[in-house]
C-alpha cells in the first residue's frame, strides 16, 4: 500500500495500515515515515484529526 497519498485516505483505513506496517515491517513510526519519505507531523495530525493518537510505548495509533 502506497502511503504517499495518506492525506486523502480514509482515516480508519490509514490507521490500520500504519499500525500493521509498524508492527510487521518497521518497529516504530520513525522508521515508517523515513522509508516512505512522508512528513511525520502531517501523518500524526491527519490521524489525530480523526481521533487517533500515537502511543510511542505501544508503537501504534489508538
Backbone as XML, in Angstrom:
<?xml version="1.0"?>
<chain id="A" units="angstrom">
  <residue number="1" name="UNK">
    <atom name="N" x="0.853" y="-1.186" z="0.000"/>
    <atom name="CA" x="0.000" y="0.000" z="0.000"/>
    <atom name="C" x="0.888" y="1.234" z="0.000"/>
  </residue>
  <residue number="2" name="UNK">
    <atom name="N" x="0.624" y="2.150" z="-0.894"/>
    <atom name="CA" x="1.388" y="3.379" z="-1.005"/>
    <atom name="C" x="0.854" y="4.420" z="-0.033"/>
  </residue>
  <residue number="3" name="UNK">
    <atom name="N" x="1.664" y="4.815" z="0.911"/>
    <atom name="CA" x="1.239" y="5.791" z="1.909"/>
    <atom name="C" x="1.465" y="7.232" z="1.459"/>
  </residue>
  <residue number="4" name="UNK">
    <atom name="N" x="1.970" y="7.431" z="0.257"/>
    <atom name="CA" x="2.228" y="8.781" z="-0.241"/>
    <atom name="C" x="0.951" y="9.624" z="-0.290"/>
  </residue>
  <residue number="5" name="UNK">
    <atom name="N" x="-0.191" y="8.973" z="-0.422"/>
    <atom name="CA" x="-1.467" y="9.693" z="-0.515"/>
    <atom name="C" x="-2.238" y="9.630" z="0.809"/>
  </residue>
  <residue number="6" name="UNK">
    <atom name="N" x="-1.500" y="9.581" z="1.911"/>
    <atom name="CA" x="-2.146" y="9.424" z="3.220"/>
    <atom name="C" x="-3.101" y="10.564" z="3.544"/>
  </residue>
  <residue number="7" name="UNK">
    <atom name="N" x="-2.870" y="11.739" z="2.987"/>
    <atom name="CA" x="-3.717" y="12.891" z="3.306"/>
    <atom name="C" x="-5.134" y="12.756" z="2.772"/>
  </residue>
  <residue number="8" name="UNK">
    <atom name="N" x="-5.350" y="11.885" z="1.801"/>
    <atom name="CA" x="-6.690" y="11.722" z="1.230"/>
    <atom name="C" x="-7.297" y="10.353" z="1.541"/>
  </residue>
  <residue number="9" name="UNK">
    <atom name="N" x="-6.548" y="9.511" z="2.239"/>
    <atom name="CA" x="-7.050" y="8.167" z="2.564"/>
    <atom name="C" x="-8.092" y="8.227" z="3.679"/>
  </residue>
  <residue number="10" name="UNK">
    <atom name="N" x="-8.970" y="7.249" z="3.701"/>
    <atom name="CA" x="-9.901" y="7.093" z="4.805"/>
    <atom name="C" x="-9.076" y="6.947" z="6.093"/>
  </residue>
  <residue number="11" name="UNK">
    <atom name="N" x="-9.355" y="7.753" z="7.116"/>
    <atom name="CA" x="-8.508" y="7.737" z="8.318"/>
    <atom name="C" x="-8.504" y="6.407" z="9.081"/>
  </residue>
  <residue number="12" name="UNK">
    <atom name="N" x="-9.604" y="5.691" z="9.080"/>
    <atom name="CA" x="-9.634" y="4.393" z="9.774"/>
    <atom name="C" x="-8.761" y="3.388" z="9.031"/>
  </residue>
  <residue number="13" name="UNK">
    <atom name="N" x="-8.854" y="3.391" z="7.714"/>
    <atom name="CA" x="-8.018" y="2.511" z="6.902"/>
    <atom name="C" x="-6.541" y="2.900" z="7.049"/>
  </residue>
  <residue number="14" name="UNK">
    <atom name="N" x="-6.278" y="4.191" z="7.047"/>
    <atom name="CA" x="-4.911" y="4.688" z="7.207"/>
    <atom name="C" x="-4.323" y="4.232" z="8.538"/>
  </residue>
  <residue number="15" name="UNK">
    <atom name="N" x="-5.078" y="4.388" z="9.609"/>
    <atom name="CA" x="-4.613" y="3.964" z="10.926"/>
    <atom name="C" x="-4.307" y="2.478" z="10.936"/>
  </residue>
  <residue number="16" name="UNK">
    <atom name="N" x="-5.164" y="1.694" z="10.346"/>
    <atom name="CA" x="-4.974" y="0.254" z="10.302"/>
    <atom name="C" x="-3.710" y="-0.116" z="9.520"/>
  </residue>
  <residue number="17" name="UNK">
    <atom name="N" x="-3.519" y="0.512" z="8.379"/>
    <atom name="CA" x="-2.352" y="0.229" z="7.542"/>
    <atom name="C" x="-1.065" y="0.649" z="8.251"/>
  </residue>
  <residue number="18" name="UNK">
    <atom name="N" x="-1.074" y="1.844" z="8.828"/>
    <atom name="CA" x="0.118" y="2.341" z="9.526"/>
    <atom name="C" x="0.472" y="1.421" z="10.688"/>
  </residue>
  <residue number="19" name="UNK">
    <atom name="N" x="-0.506" y="1.047" z="11.490"/>
    <atom name="CA" x="-0.234" y="0.151" z="12.618"/>
    <atom name="C" x="0.302" y="-1.198" z="12.147"/>
  </residue>
  <residue number="20" name="UNK">
    <atom name="N" x="-0.270" y="-1.732" z="11.083"/>
    <atom name="CA" x="0.198" y="-3.012" z="10.561"/>
    <atom name="C" x="1.645" y="-2.912" z="10.072"/>
  </residue>
  <residue number="21" name="UNK">
    <atom name="N" x="1.946" y="-1.848" z="9.339"/>
    <atom name="CA" x="3.294" y="-1.686" z="8.813"/>
    <atom name="C" x="4.306" y="-1.456" z="9.932"/>
  </residue>
  <residue number="22" name="UNK">
    <atom name="N" x="3.939" y="-0.687" z="10.952"/>
    <atom name="CA" x="4.849" y="-0.505" z="12.088"/>
    <atom name="C" x="5.112" y="-1.852" z="12.752"/>
  </residue>
  <residue number="23" name="UNK">
    <atom name="N" x="4.065" y="-2.610" z="12.984"/>
    <atom name="CA" x="4.188" y="-3.912" z="13.649"/>
    <atom name="C" x="4.991" y="-4.914" z="12.823"/>
  </residue>
  <residue number="24" name="UNK">
    <atom name="N" x="4.677" y="-5.013" z="11.525"/>
    <atom name="CA" x="5.246" y="-6.072" z="10.687"/>
    <atom name="C" x="6.557" y="-5.720" z="9.989"/>
  </residue>
  <residue number="25" name="UNK">
    <atom name="N" x="6.783" y="-4.426" z="9.726"/>
    <atom name="CA" x="7.925" y="-4.066" z="8.889"/>
    <atom name="C" x="8.921" y="-3.087" z="9.503"/>
  </residue>
  <residue number="26" name="UNK">
    <atom name="N" x="8.466" y="-2.172" z="10.348"/>
    <atom name="CA" x="9.341" y="-1.067" z="10.740"/>
    <atom name="C" x="9.690" y="-0.981" z="12.218"/>
  </residue>
  <residue number="27" name="UNK">
    <atom name="N" x="8.859" y="-1.441" z="13.093"/>
    <atom name="CA" x="9.165" y="-1.386" z="14.515"/>
    <atom name="C" x="8.787" y="-0.089" z="15.203"/>
  </residue>
  <residue number="28" name="UNK">
    <atom name="N" x="8.784" y="1.026" z="14.462"/>
    <atom name="CA" x="8.349" y="2.286" z="15.055"/>
    <atom name="C" x="7.929" y="3.261" z="13.955"/>
  </residue>
  <residue number="29" name="UNK">
    <atom name="N" x="7.300" y="4.343" z="14.377"/>
    <atom name="CA" x="6.776" y="5.326" z="13.428"/>
    <atom name="C" x="7.896" y="6.024" z="12.665"/>
  </residue>
  <residue number="30" name="UNK">
    <atom name="N" x="9.013" y="6.283" z="13.327"/>
    <atom name="CA" x="10.120" y="6.971" z="12.663"/>
    <atom name="C" x="10.639" y="6.171" z="11.469"/>
  </residue>
  <residue number="31" name="UNK">
    <atom name="N" x="10.753" y="4.866" z="11.620"/>
    <atom name="CA" x="11.206" y="4.028" z="10.515"/>
    <atom name="C" x="10.251" y="4.064" z="9.341"/>
  </residue>
  <residue number="32" name="UNK">
    <atom name="N" x="8.957" y="4.059" z="9.629"/>
    <atom name="CA" x="7.944" y="4.087" z="8.581"/>
    <atom name="C" x="7.990" y="5.394" z="7.796"/>
  </residue>
  <residue number="33" name="UNK">
    <atom name="N" x="8.003" y="6.534" z="8.499"/>
    <atom name="CA" x="7.982" y="7.818" z="7.783"/>
    <atom name="C" x="9.282" y="8.049" z="7.016"/>
  </residue>
  <residue number="34" name="UNK">
    <atom name="N" x="10.390" y="7.550" z="7.536"/>
    <atom name="CA" x="11.658" y="7.685" z="6.817"/>
    <atom name="C" x="11.622" y="6.862" z="5.524"/>
  </residue>
  <residue number="35" name="UNK">
    <atom name="N" x="11.158" y="5.641" z="5.610"/>
    <atom name="CA" x="11.106" y="4.763" z="4.448"/>
    <atom name="C" x="10.210" y="5.346" z="3.350"/>
  </residue>
  <residue number="36" name="UNK">
    <atom name="N" x="9.033" y="5.836" z="3.723"/>
    <atom name="CA" x="8.083" y="6.367" z="2.751"/>
    <atom name="C" x="8.306" y="7.844" z="2.431"/>
  </residue>
  <residue number="37" name="UNK">
    <atom name="N" x="9.288" y="8.459" z="3.106"/>
    <atom name="CA" x="9.616" y="9.873" z="2.897"/>
    <atom name="C" x="8.363" y="10.747" z="3.023"/>
  </residue>
  <residue number="38" name="UNK">
    <atom name="N" x="7.674" y="10.580" z="4.139"/>
    <atom name="CA" x="6.486" y="11.399" z="4.402"/>
    <atom name="C" x="6.707" y="12.207" z="5.681"/>
  </residue>
  <residue number="39" name="UNK">
    <atom name="N" x="5.981" y="13.292" z="5.799"/>
    <atom name="CA" x="6.103" y="14.199" z="6.934"/>
    <atom name="C" x="5.421" y="13.580" z="8.157"/>
  </residue>
  <residue number="40" name="UNK">
    <atom name="N" x="6.205" y="13.293" z="9.165"/>
    <atom name="CA" x="5.683" y="12.645" z="10.373"/>
    <atom name="C" x="4.606" y="13.501" z="11.038"/>
  </residue>
  <residue number="41" name="UNK">
    <atom name="N" x="4.868" y="14.799" z="11.138"/>
    <atom name="CA" x="3.903" y="15.691" z="11.801"/>
    <atom name="C" x="2.567" y="15.720" z="11.060"/>
  </residue>
  <residue number="42" name="UNK">
    <atom name="N" x="2.605" y="15.708" z="9.740"/>
    <atom name="CA" x="1.361" y="15.714" z="8.955"/>
    <atom name="C" x="0.601" y="14.404" z="9.131"/>
  </residue>
  <residue number="43" name="UNK">
    <atom name="N" x="1.328" y="13.293" z="9.149"/>
    <atom name="CA" x="0.684" y="11.991" z="9.345"/>
    <atom name="C" x="0.036" y="11.926" z="10.722"/>
  </residue>
  <residue number="44" name="UNK">
    <atom name="N" x="0.766" y="12.331" z="11.746"/>
    <atom name="CA" x="0.228" y="12.320" z="13.110"/>
    <atom name="C" x="-0.982" y="13.246" z="13.206"/>
  </residue>
  <residue number="45" name="UNK">
    <atom name="N" x="-0.888" y="14.425" z="12.598"/>
    <atom name="CA" x="-2.008" y="15.379" z="12.634"/>
    <atom name="C" x="-3.224" y="14.830" z="11.898"/>
  </residue>
  <residue number="46" name="UNK">
    <atom name="N" x="-2.998" y="14.181" z="10.762"/>
    <atom name="CA" x="-4.106" y="13.599" z="9.985"/>
    <atom name="C" x="-4.857" y="12.570" z="10.817"/>
  </residue>
  <residue number="47" name="UNK">
    <atom name="N" x="-4.116" y="11.704" z="11.485"/>
    <atom name="CA" x="-4.760" y="10.675" z="12.299"/>
    <atom name="C" x="-5.357" y="11.274" z="13.577"/>
  </residue>
  <residue number="48" name="UNK">
    <atom name="N" x="-4.718" y="12.285" z="14.139"/>
    <atom name="CA" x="-5.259" y="12.947" z="15.329"/>
    <atom name="C" x="-6.592" y="13.627" z="15.024"/>
  </residue>
  <residue number="49" name="UNK">
    <atom name="N" x="-6.723" y="14.170" z="13.811"/>
    <atom name="CA" x="-7.976" y="14.833" z="13.432"/>
    <atom name="C" x="-9.140" y="13.840" z="13.357"/>
  </residue>
  <residue number="50" name="UNK">
    <atom name="N" x="-8.805" y="12.550" z="13.245"/>
    <atom name="CA" x="-9.836" y="11.505" z="13.219"/>
    <atom name="C" x="-9.976" y="10.831" z="14.589"/>
  </residue>
  <residue number="51" name="UNK">
    <atom name="N" x="-9.248" y="11.359" z="15.588"/>
    <atom name="CA" x="-9.385" y="10.832" z="16.939"/>
    <atom name="C" x="-8.365" y="9.781" z="17.339"/>
  </residue>
  <residue number="52" name="UNK">
    <atom name="N" x="-7.332" y="9.588" z="16.527"/>
    <atom name="CA" x="-6.306" y="8.587" z="16.824"/>
    <atom name="C" x="-5.027" y="9.270" z="17.294"/>
  </residue>
  <residue number="53" name="UNK">
    <atom name="N" x="-4.514" y="8.826" z="18.414"/>
    <atom name="CA" x="-3.260" y="9.349" z="18.948"/>
    <atom name="C" x="-2.190" y="8.283" z="18.860"/>
  </residue>
  <residue number="54" name="UNK">
    <atom name="N" x="-0.949" y="8.720" z="18.614"/>
    <atom name="CA" x="0.167" y="7.779" z="18.578"/>
    <atom name="C" x="0.662" y="7.543" z="19.991"/>
  </residue>
  <residue number="55" name="UNK">
    <atom name="N" x="0.750" y="6.287" z="20.365"/>
    <atom name="CA" x="1.249" y="5.897" z="21.684"/>
    <atom name="C" x="2.629" y="5.271" z="21.488"/>
  </residue>
  <residue number="56" name="UNK">
    <atom name="N" x="3.689" y="6.047" z="21.736"/>
    <atom name="CA" x="5.048" y="5.533" z="21.480"/>
    <atom name="C" x="5.374" y="4.250" z="22.244"/>
  </residue>
  <residue number="57" name="UNK">
    <atom name="N" x="4.885" y="4.128" z="23.475"/>
    <atom name="CA" x="5.175" y="2.932" z="24.261"/>
    <atom name="C" x="4.532" y="1.683" z="23.666"/>
  </residue>
  <residue number="58" name="UNK">
    <atom name="N" x="3.393" y="1.854" z="23.005"/>
    <atom name="CA" x="2.707" y="0.740" z="22.346"/>
    <atom name="C" x="3.113" y="0.623" z="20.866"/>
  </residue>
  <residue number="59" name="UNK">
    <atom name="N" x="3.753" y="1.679" z="20.361"/>
    <atom name="CA" x="4.146" y="1.750" z="18.954"/>
    <atom name="C" x="2.972" y="1.552" z="18.016"/>
  </residue>
  <residue number="60" name="UNK">
    <atom name="N" x="1.880" y="2.270" z="18.337"/>
    <atom name="CA" x="0.700" y="2.212" z="17.473"/>
    <atom name="C" x="-0.218" y="3.379" z="17.736"/>
  </residue>
  <residue number="61" name="UNK">
    <atom name="N" x="-1.110" y="3.606" z="16.774"/>
    <atom name="CA" x="-2.159" y="4.616" z="16.921"/>
    <atom name="C" x="-3.366" y="3.954" z="17.540"/>
  </residue>
  <residue number="62" name="UNK">
    <atom name="N" x="-4.013" y="4.663" z="18.429"/>
    <atom name="CA" x="-5.268" y="4.176" z="19.031"/>
    <atom name="C" x="-6.236" y="5.322" z="19.160"/>
  </residue>
</chain>
